[in-house]
Amino acid sequence: MEQIKSLESQLQEDQIRRDEAERQSASKGAQYVDIMAMALKVQGQGDLDMQEWKAEKKEWQQEKQALCQWLVIVRYEMETLSQVRRDVDPAEARTRGEGTGQA
């Protein structure tokens, strides 16, 4: 009889340990699923950020190219205006030292 009680007690302890192990395993499994979901979300956000960055970079490059083209035009126009001034009033250009190497 004593042996039966001992075996029943041991069986009950083993069942409690088993239940606790199953609960911990289920908890760890749920944590793993949560971690994977967060990882996928972070990866998706990273992909979205990369696409936005590439679009912004392309926009900046286009703006830079437009500004460089504008600068070339402005420089050409300034050079043209300077030449027109020299052509229109050569005497004035001489008194200011233009075309003579004087500054």
N, CA, C and O atoms as CSV, one atom per row, in Angstrom:
chain,resi,resn,atom,element,x,y,z
A,1,MET,N,N,0.812,-1.175,0.000
A,1,MET,CA,C,0.000,0.000,0.000
A,1,MET,C,C,0.875,1.265,0.000
A,1,MET,O,O,0.611,2.223,-0.727
A,2,GLU,N,N,1.893,1.239,0.814
A,2,GLU,CA,C,2.832,2.352,0.882
A,2,GLU,C,C,3.507,2.554,-0.467
A,2,GLU,O,O,3.716,3.684,-0.908
A,3,GLN,N,N,3.838,1.469,-1.101
A,3,GLN,CA,C,4.510,1.529,-2.400
A,3,GLN,C,C,3.576,2.129,-3.457
A,3,GLN,O,O,4.028,2.863,-4.336
A,4,ILE,N,N,2.291,1.824,-3.375
A,4,ILE,CA,C,1.314,2.345,-4.324
A,4,ILE,C,C,1.188,3.856,-4.159
A,4,ILE,O,O,1.159,4.594,-5.144
A,5,LYS,N,N,1.111,4.315,-2.904
A,5,LYS,CA,C,1.019,5.745,-2.642
A,5,LYS,C,C,2.257,6.459,-3.168
A,5,LYS,O,O,2.152,7.545,-3.738
A,6,SER,N,N,3.398,5.872,-2.986
A,6,SER,CA,C,4.656,6.450,-3.448
A,6,SER,C,C,4.672,6.547,-4.970
A,6,SER,O,O,5.078,7.564,-5.531
A,7,LEU,N,N,4.229,5.481,-5.632
A,7,LEU,CA,C,4.175,5.474,-7.093
A,7,LEU,C,C,3.151,6.488,-7.610
A,7,LEU,O,O,3.395,7.159,-8.613
A,8,GLU,N,N,2.000,6.601,-6.926
A,8,GLU,CA,C,0.990,7.573,-7.326
A,8,GLU,C,C,1.517,8.995,-7.157
A,8,GLU,O,O,1.299,9.852,-8.014
A,9,SER,N,N,2.202,9.236,-6.062
A,9,SER,CA,C,2.785,10.552,-5.806
A,9,SER,C,C,3.831,10.888,-6.875
A,9,SER,O,O,3.869,12.004,-7.391
A,10,GLN,N,N,4.668,9.915,-7.193
A,10,GLN,CA,C,5.698,10.116,-8.217
A,10,GLN,C,C,5.063,10.371,-9.587
A,10,GLN,O,O,5.533,11.210,-10.355
A,11,LEU,N,N,3.980,9.629,-9.882
A,11,LEU,CA,C,3.261,9.801,-11.137
A,11,LEU,C,C,2.668,11.212,-11.219
A,11,LEU,O,O,2.735,11.866,-12.259
A,12,GLN,N,N,2.093,11.662,-10.116
A,12,GLN,CA,C,1.509,12.997,-10.082
A,12,GLN,C,C,2.595,14.067,-10.294
A,12,GLN,O,O,2.371,15.024,-11.036
A,13,GLU,N,N,3.742,13.923,-9.668
A,13,GLU,CA,C,4.857,14.863,-9.852
A,13,GLU,C,C,5.341,14.858,-11.306
A,13,GLU,O,O,5.631,15.905,-11.885
A,14,ASP,N,N,5.421,13.663,-11.874
A,14,ASP,CA,C,5.852,13.553,-13.271
A,14,ASP,C,C,4.851,14.227,-14.214
A,14,ASP,O,O,5.255,14.867,-15.185
A,15,GLN,N,N,3.553,14.090,-13.938
A,15,GLN,CA,C,2.528,14.731,-14.755
A,15,GLN,C,C,2.633,16.260,-14.646
A,15,GLN,O,O,2.496,16.974,-15.640
A,16,ILE,N,N,2.878,16.745,-13.429
A,16,ILE,CA,C,3.030,18.191,-13.227
A,16,ILE,C,C,4.244,18.696,-14.007
A,16,ILE,O,O,4.164,19.729,-14.673
A,17,ARG,N,N,5.365,17.979,-13.931
A,17,ARG,CA,C,6.566,18.369,-14.687
A,17,ARG,C,C,6.316,18.339,-16.190
A,17,ARG,O,O,6.747,19.228,-16.924
A,18,ARG,N,N,5.612,17.298,-16.632
A,18,ARG,CA,C,5.291,17.190,-18.057
A,18,ARG,C,C,4.424,18.363,-18.508
A,18,ARG,O,O,4.677,18.971,-19.548
A,19,ASP,N,N,3.396,18.672,-17.709
A,19,ASP,CA,C,2.515,19.788,-18.048
A,19,ASP,C,C,3.290,21.110,-18.092
A,19,ASP,O,O,3.070,21.935,-18.978
A,20,GLU,N,N,4.190,21.300,-17.140
A,20,GLU,CA,C,5.010,22.512,-17.109
A,20,GLU,C,C,5.932,22.573,-18.333
A,20,GLU,O,O,6.097,23.635,-18.932
A,21,ALA,N,N,6.521,21.453,-18.698
A,21,ALA,CA,C,7.402,21.407,-19.875
A,21,ALA,C,C,6.603,21.718,-21.143
A,21,ALA,O,O,7.086,22.442,-22.015
A,22,GLU,N,N,5.396,21.183,-21.252
A,22,GLU,CA,C,4.549,21.460,-22.413
A,22,GLU,C,C,4.161,22.946,-22.466
A,22,GLU,O,O,4.138,23.560,-23.533
A,23,ARG,N,N,3.854,23.511,-21.274
A,23,ARG,CA,C,3.498,24.929,-21.218
A,23,ARG,C,C,4.684,25.794,-21.647
A,23,ARG,O,O,4.513,26.740,-22.417
A,24,GLN,N,N,5.870,25.481,-21.159
A,24,GLN,CA,C,7.067,26.232,-21.535
A,24,GLN,C,C,7.372,26.085,-23.025
A,24,GLN,O,O,7.767,27.043,-23.691
A,25,SER,N,N,7.183,24.878,-23.529
A,25,SER,CA,C,7.434,24.633,-24.946
A,25,SER,C,C,6.461,25.447,-25.811
A,25,SER,O,O,6.856,26.044,-26.812
A,26,ALA,N,N,5.193,25.461,-25.409
A,26,ALA,CA,C,4.199,26.232,-26.152
A,26,ALA,C,C,4.525,27.724,-26.070
A,26,ALA,O,O,4.381,28.447,-27.056
A,27,SER,N,N,4.962,28.180,-24.905
A,27,SER,CA,C,5.320,29.586,-24.724
A,27,SER,C,C,6.512,29.956,-25.608
A,27,SER,O,O,6.524,31.009,-26.246
A,28,LYS,N,N,7.516,29.072,-25.634
A,28,LYS,CA,C,8.690,29.328,-26.474
A,28,LYS,C,C,8.318,29.307,-27.955
A,28,LYS,O,O,8.856,30.083,-28.744
A,29,GLY,N,N,7.415,28.434,-28.322
A,29,GLY,CA,C,6.950,28.386,-29.708
A,29,GLY,C,C,6.225,29.668,-30.095
A,29,GLY,O,O,6.403,30.181,-31.200
A,30,ALA,N,N,5.413,30.178,-29.186
A,30,ALA,CA,C,4.696,31.427,-29.439
A,30,ALA,C,C,5.697,32.590,-29.540
A,30,ALA,O,O,5.545,33.474,-30.383
A,31,GLN,N,N,6.710,32.577,-28.680
A,31,GLN,CA,C,7.744,33.620,-28.750
A,31,GLN,C,C,8.475,33.559,-30.091
A,31,GLN,O,O,8.755,34.591,-30.701
A,32,TYR,N,N,8.774,32.363,-30.535
A,32,TYR,CA,C,9.459,32.189,-31.815
A,32,TYR,C,C,8.604,32.754,-32.957
A,32,TYR,O,O,9.120,33.440,-33.839
A,33,VAL,N,N,7.313,32.469,-32.938
A,33,VAL,CA,C,6.406,32.976,-33.973
A,33,VAL,C,C,6.377,34.503,-33.928
A,33,VAL,O,O,6.406,35.160,-34.969
A,34,ASP,N,N,6.318,35.069,-32.714
A,34,ASP,CA,C,6.319,36.532,-32.569
A,34,ASP,C,C,7.618,37.131,-33.108
A,34,ASP,O,O,7.595,38.142,-33.810
A,35,ILE,N,N,8.740,36.509,-32.782
A,35,ILE,CA,C,10.042,36.998,-33.250
A,35,ILE,C,C,10.122,36.944,-34.771
A,35,ILE,O,O,10.602,37.887,-35.401
A,36,MET,N,N,9.662,35.866,-35.353
A,36,MET,CA,C,9.679,35.748,-36.813
A,36,MET,C,C,8.769,36.793,-37.462
A,36,MET,O,O,9.120,37.364,-38.494
A,37,ALA,N,N,7.615,37.043,-36.869
A,37,ALA,CA,C,6.699,38.058,-37.407
A,37,ALA,C,C,7.343,39.436,-37.348
A,37,ALA,O,O,7.241,40.221,-38.291
A,38,MET,N,N,8.015,39.727,-36.221
A,38,MET,CA,C,8.699,41.023,-36.103
A,38,MET,C,C,9.846,41.124,-37.110
A,38,MET,O,O,10.062,42.181,-37.704
A,39,ALA,N,N,10.573,40.037,-37.299
A,39,ALA,CA,C,11.689,40.042,-38.255
A,39,ALA,C,C,11.181,40.311,-39.668
A,39,ALA,O,O,11.787,41.086,-40.407
A,40,LEU,N,N,10.085,39.684,-40.043
A,40,LEU,CA,C,9.501,39.920,-41.364
A,40,LEU,C,C,9.027,41.362,-41.513
A,40,LEU,O,O,9.173,41.966,-42.575
A,41,LYS,N,N,8.458,41.904,-40.441
A,41,LYS,CA,C,7.997,43.295,-40.473
A,41,LYS,C,C,9.186,44.242,-40.642
A,41,LYS,O,O,9.129,45.181,-41.436
A,42,VAL,N,N,10.253,43.993,-39.899
A,42,VAL,CA,C,11.453,44.837,-40.000
A,42,VAL,C,C,12.068,44.726,-41.397
A,42,VAL,O,O,12.488,45.728,-41.977
A,43,GLN,N,N,12.117,43.518,-41.925
A,43,GLN,CA,C,12.660,43.317,-43.270
A,43,GLN,C,C,11.804,44.061,-44.301
A,43,GLN,O,O,12.333,44.709,-45.204
A,44,GLY,N,N,10.504,43.963,-44.161
A,44,GLY,CA,C,9.605,44.662,-45.078
A,44,GLY,C,C,9.787,46.173,-44.989
A,44,GLY,O,O,9.782,46.865,-46.008
A,45,GLN,N,N,9.950,46.683,-43.767
A,45,GLN,CA,C,10.175,48.119,-43.593
A,45,GLN,C,C,11.512,48.517,-44.196
A,45,GLN,O,O,11.638,49.586,-44.794
A,46,GLY,N,N,12.515,47.649,-44.037
A,46,GLY,CA,C,13.823,47.923,-44.637
A,46,GLY,C,C,13.738,47.974,-46.153
A,46,GLY,O,O,14.360,48.829,-46.783
A,47,ASP,N,N,12.985,47.077,-46.734
A,47,ASP,CA,C,12.792,47.082,-48.193
A,47,ASP,C,C,12.087,48.357,-48.644
A,47,ASP,O,O,12.460,48.964,-49.648
A,48,LEU,N,N,11.070,48.751,-47.893
A,48,LEU,CA,C,10.338,49.975,-48.217
A,48,LEU,C,C,11.247,51.198,-48.094
A,48,LEU,O,O,11.239,52.079,-48.954
A,49,ASP,N,N,12.027,51.240,-47.018
A,49,ASP,CA,C,12.967,52.351,-46.831
A,49,ASP,C,C,13.977,52.413,-47.968
A,49,ASP,O,O,14.322,53.500,-48.432
A,50,MET,N,N,14.452,51.262,-48.419
A,50,MET,CA,C,15.428,51.213,-49.512
A,50,MET,C,C,14.803,51.746,-50.808
A,50,MET,O,O,15.444,52.499,-51.541
A,51,GLN,N,N,13.576,51.365,-51.083
A,51,GLN,CA,C,12.889,51.860,-52.282
A,51,GLN,C,C,12.715,53.374,-52.213
A,51,GLN,O,O,12.933,54.078,-53.199
A,52,GLU,N,N,12.318,53.868,-51.038
A,52,GLU,CA,C,12.148,55.311,-50.874
A,52,GLU,C,C,13.481,56.030,-51.050
A,52,GLU,O,O,13.545,57.078,-51.693
A,53,TRP,N,N,14.548,55.466,-50.477
A,53,TRP,CA,C,15.868,56.074,-50.592
A,53,TRP,C,C,16.323,56.123,-52.047
A,53,TRP,O,O,16.872,57.129,-52.497
A,54,LYS,N,N,16.095,55.037,-52.779
A,54,LYS,CA,C,16.487,55.008,-54.189
A,54,LYS,C,C,15.709,56.050,-54.990
A,54,LYS,O,O,16.277,56.729,-55.846
A,55,ALA,N,N,14.413,56.177,-54.715
A,55,ALA,CA,C,13.604,57.171,-55.424
A,55,ALA,C,C,14.084,58.581,-55.089
A,55,ALA,O,O,14.175,59.436,-55.970
A,56,GLU,N,N,14.387,58.818,-53.825
A,56,GLU,CA,C,14.882,60.135,-53.408
A,56,GLU,C,C,16.248,60.423,-54.039
A,56,GLU,O,O,16.509,61.543,-54.480
A,57,LYS,N,N,17.103,59.421,-54.080
A,57,LYS,CA,C,18.421,59.589,-54.700
A,57,LYS,C,C,18.278,59.932,-56.184
A,57,LYS,O,O,18.970,60.813,-56.695
A,58,LYS,N,N,17.380,59.233,-56.866
A,58,LYS,CA,C,17.153,59.497,-58.287
A,58,LYS,C,C,16.654,60.926,-58.486
A,58,LYS,O,O,17.083,61.620,-59.408
A,59,GLU,N,N,15.747,61.359,-57.616
A,59,GLU,CA,C,15.209,62.717,-57.701
A,59,GLU,C,C,16.325,63.754,-57.496
A,59,GLU,O,O,16.390,64.747,-58.221
A,60,TRP,N,N,17.196,63.523,-56.514
A,60,TRP,CA,C,18.303,64.443,-56.261
A,60,TRP,C,C,19.271,64.467,-57.436
A,60,TRP,O,O,19.788,65.526,-57.793
A,61,GLN,N,N,19.518,63.310,-58.037
A,61,GLN,CA,C,20.418,63.255,-59.189
A,61,GLN,C,C,19.838,64.030,-60.370
A,61,GLN,O,O,20.561,64.730,-61.079
A,62,GLN,N,N,18.525,63.900,-60.573
A,62,GLN,CA,C,17.874,64.632,-61.657
A,62,GLN,C,C,17.927,66.137,-61.398
A,62,GLN,O,O,18.156,66.930,-62.311
A,63,GLU,N,N,17.713,66.512,-60.148
A,63,GLU,CA,C,17.778,67.929,-59.797
A,63,GLU,C,C,19.203,68.465,-59.973
A,63,GLU,O,O,19.401,69.579,-60.460
A,64,LYS,N,N,20.174,67.674,-59.578
A,64,LYS,CA,C,21.579,68.070,-59.745
A,64,LYS,C,C,21.905,68.257,-61.225
A,64,LYS,O,O,22.554,69.232,-61.606
A,65,GLN,N,N,21.457,67.326,-62.047
A,65,GLN,CA,C,21.709,67.418,-63.491
A,65,GLN,C,C,21.057,68.669,-64.072
A,65,GLN,O,O,21.662,69.361,-64.891
A,66,ALA,N,N,19.833,68.961,-63.654
A,66,ALA,CA,C,19.139,70.151,-64.151
A,66,ALA,C,C,19.876,71.417,-63.724
A,66,ALA,O,O,20.010,72.352,-64.513
A,67,LEU,N,N,20.355,71.453,-62.475
A,67,LEU,CA,C,21.087,72.625,-62.000
A,67,LEU,C,C,22.414,72.797,-62.739
A,67,LEU,O,O,22.821,73.918,-63.044
A,68,CYS,N,N,23.082,71.684,-63.021
A,68,CYS,CA,C,24.343,71.760,-63.773
A,68,CYS,C,C,24.082,72.293,-65.189
A,68,CYS,O,O,24.846,73.114,-65.698
A,69,GLN,N,N,23.013,71.826,-65.811
A,69,GLN,CA,C,22.671,72.321,-67.145
A,69,GLN,C,C,22.323,73.808,-67.087
A,69,GLN,O,O,22.720,74.570,-67.968
A,70,TRP,N,N,21.589,74.222,-66.063
A,70,TRP,CA,C,21.238,75.617,-65.891
A,70,TRP,C,C,22.495,76.466,-65.708
A,70,TRP,O,O,22.599,77.561,-66.260
A,71,LEU,N,N,23.455,75.950,-64.924
A,71,LEU,CA,C,24.701,76.674,-64.691
A,71,LEU,C,C,25.484,76.865,-65.988
A,71,LEU,O,O,26.053,77.933,-66.214
A,72,VAL,N,N,25.518,75.863,-66.822
A,72,VAL,CA,C,26.203,75.973,-68.116
A,72,VAL,C,C,25.536,77.066,-68.955
A,72,VAL,O,O,26.219,77.873,-69.586
A,73,ILE,N,N,24.227,77.089,-68.959
A,73,ILE,CA,C,23.497,78.101,-69.734
A,73,ILE,C,C,23.786,79.497,-69.188
A,73,ILE,O,O,24.040,80.424,-69.957
A,74,VAL,N,N,23.750,79.648,-67.874
A,74,VAL,CA,C,24.013,80.952,-67.263
A,74,VAL,C,C,25.427,81.414,-67.592
A,74,VAL,O,O,25.631,82.572,-67.954
A,75,ARG,N,N,26.398,80.527,-67.469
A,75,ARG,CA,C,27.779,80.898,-67.796
A,75,ARG,C,C,27.902,81.322,-69.260
A,75,ARG,O,O,28.587,82.297,-69.570
A,76,TYR,N,N,27.246,80.599,-70.147
A,76,TYR,CA,C,27.279,80.936,-71.571
A,76,TYR,C,C,26.653,82.308,-71.797
A,76,TYR,O,O,27.196,83.131,-72.534
A,77,GLU,N,N,25.513,82.549,-71.163
A,77,GLU,CA,C,24.842,83.836,-71.329
A,77,GLU,C,C,25.684,84.971,-70.770
A,77,GLU,O,O,25.740,86.045,-71.369
A,78,MET,N,N,26.339,84.758,-69.636
A,78,MET,CA,C,27.205,85.793,-69.065
A,78,MET,C,C,28.375,86.089,-70.005
A,78,MET,O,O,28.740,87.246,-70.214
A,79,GLU,N,N,28.941,85.056,-70.553
A,79,GLU,CA,C,30.054,85.211,-71.496
A,79,GLU,C,C,29.569,85.959,-72.741
A,79,GLU,O,O,30.261,86.839,-73.253
A,80,THR,N,N,28.388,85.606,-73.218
A,80,THR,CA,C,27.815,86.269,-74.391
A,80,THR,C,C,27.553,87.745,-74.105
A,80,THR,O,O,27.863,88.601,-74.934
A,81,LEU,N,N,26.986,88.049,-72.942
A,81,LEU,CA,C,26.721,89.437,-72.577
A,81,LEU,C,C,28.013,90.226,-72.442
A,81,LEU,O,O,28.090,91.383,-72.856
A,82,SER,N,N,29.005,89.609,-71.874
A,82,SER,CA,C,30.304,90.268,-71.732
A,82,SER,C,C,30.885,90.584,-73.105
A,82,SER,O,O,31.435,91.665,-73.316
A,83,GLN,N,N,30.764,89.662,-74.021
A,83,GLN,CA,C,31.269,89.862,-75.384
A,83,GLN,C,C,30.475,90.951,-76.095
A,83,GLN,O,O,31.046,91.769,-76.816
A,84,VAL,N,N,29.172,90.963,-75.896
A,84,VAL,CA,C,28.327,91.976,-76.521
A,84,VAL,C,C,28.721,93.356,-76.007
A,84,VAL,O,O,28.798,94.302,-76.791
A,85,ARG,N,N,28.969,93.491,-74.723
A,85,ARG,CA,C,29.392,94.769,-74.158
A,85,ARG,C,C,30.693,95.249,-74.799
A,85,ARG,O,O,30.834,96.419,-75.155
A,86,ARG,N,N,31.633,94.323,-74.938
A,86,ARG,CA,C,32.920,94.688,-75.549
A,86,ARG,C,C,32.711,95.108,-77.004
A,86,ARG,O,O,33.345,96.046,-77.485
A,87,ASP,N,N,31.832,94.416,-77.686
A,87,ASP,CA,C,31.569,94.738,-79.087
A,87,ASP,C,C,30.829,96.065,-79.238
A,87,ASP,O,O,31.083,96.804,-80.189
A,88,VAL,N,N,29.936,96.373,-78.331
A,88,VAL,CA,C,29.120,97.572,-78.426
A,88,VAL,C,C,29.935,98.811,-78.085
A,88,VAL,O,O,29.821,99.828,-78.770
A,89,ASP,N,N,30.736,98.749,-77.065
A,89,ASP,CA,C,31.480,99.927,-76.632
A,89,ASP,C,C,32.934,99.556,-76.357
A,89,ASP,O,O,33.322,99.397,-75.199
A,90,PRO,N,N,33.738,99.416,-77.402
A,90,PRO,CA,C,35.128,99.037,-77.211
A,90,PRO,C,C,35.900,100.069,-76.400
A,90,PRO,O,O,36.826,99.704,-75.676
A,91,ALA,N,N,35.548,101.344,-76.500
A,91,ALA,CA,C,36.259,102.377,-75.744
A,91,ALA,C,C,36.032,102.188,-74.255
A,91,ALA,O,O,36.962,102.310,-73.458
A,92,GLU,N,N,34.815,101.896,-73.889
A,92,GLU,CA,C,34.504,101.681,-72.476
A,92,GLU,C,C,35.226,100.437,-71.971
A,92,GLU,O,O,35.715,100.418,-70.841
A,93,ALA,N,N,35.293,99.412,-72.792
A,93,ALA,CA,C,35.999,98.194,-72.405
A,93,ALA,C,C,37.468,98.492,-72.168
A,93,ALA,O,O,38.071,97.921,-71.259
A,94,ARG,N,N,38.072,99.398,-72.986
A,94,ARG,CA,C,39.487,99.722,-72.815
A,94,ARG,C,C,39.704,100.506,-71.519
A,94,ARG,O,O,40.698,100.291,-70.825
A,95,THR,N,N,38.797,101.397,-71.196
A,95,THR,CA,C,38.986,102.206,-69.984
A,95,THR,C,C,38.836,101.369,-68.733
A,95,THR,O,O,39.401,101.703,-67.691
A,96,ARG,N,N,38.085,100.290,-68.818
A,96,ARG,CA,C,37.961,99.399,-67.664
A,96,ARG,C,C,39.056,98.337,-67.673
A,96,ARG,O,O,39.162,97.575,-66.712
A,97,GLY,N,N,39.844,98.262,-68.683
A,97,GLY,CA,C,40.925,97.289,-68.748
A,97,GLY,C,C,40.526,95.947,-69.276
A,97,GLY,O,O,41.308,95.001,-69.180
A,98,GLU,N,N,39.350,95.817,-69.830
A,98,GLU,CA,C,38.911,94.538,-70.383
A,98,GLU,C,C,39.633,94.287,-71.705
A,98,GLU,O,O,39.788,95.191,-72.526
A,99,GLY,N,N,40.045,93.114,-71.882
A,99,GLY,CA,C,40.669,92.693,-73.128
A,99,GLY,C,C,42.124,93.082,-73.222
A,99,GLY,O,O,42.784,92.750,-74.206
A,100,THR,N,N,42.649,93.785,-72.217
A,100,THR,CA,C,44.058,94.196,-72.256
A,100,THR,C,C,44.901,93.437,-71.251
A,100,THR,O,O,46.118,93.608,-71.178
A,101,GLY,N,N,44.227,92.590,-70.472
A,101,GLY,CA,C,44.960,91.820,-69.489
A,101,GLY,C,C,45.069,92.543,-68.181
A,101,GLY,O,O,45.616,91.989,-67.227
A,102,GLN,N,N,44.565,93.781,-68.089
A,102,GLN,CA,C,44.585,94.550,-66.849
A,102,GLN,C,C,43.376,94.203,-66.017
A,102,GLN,O,O,42.312,93.880,-66.546
A,103,ALA,N,N,43.550,94.272,-64.690
A,103,ALA,CA,C,42.423,93.955,-63.814
A,103,ALA,C,C,41.926,95.169,-63.087
A,103,ALA,O,O,40.979,95.077,-62.306
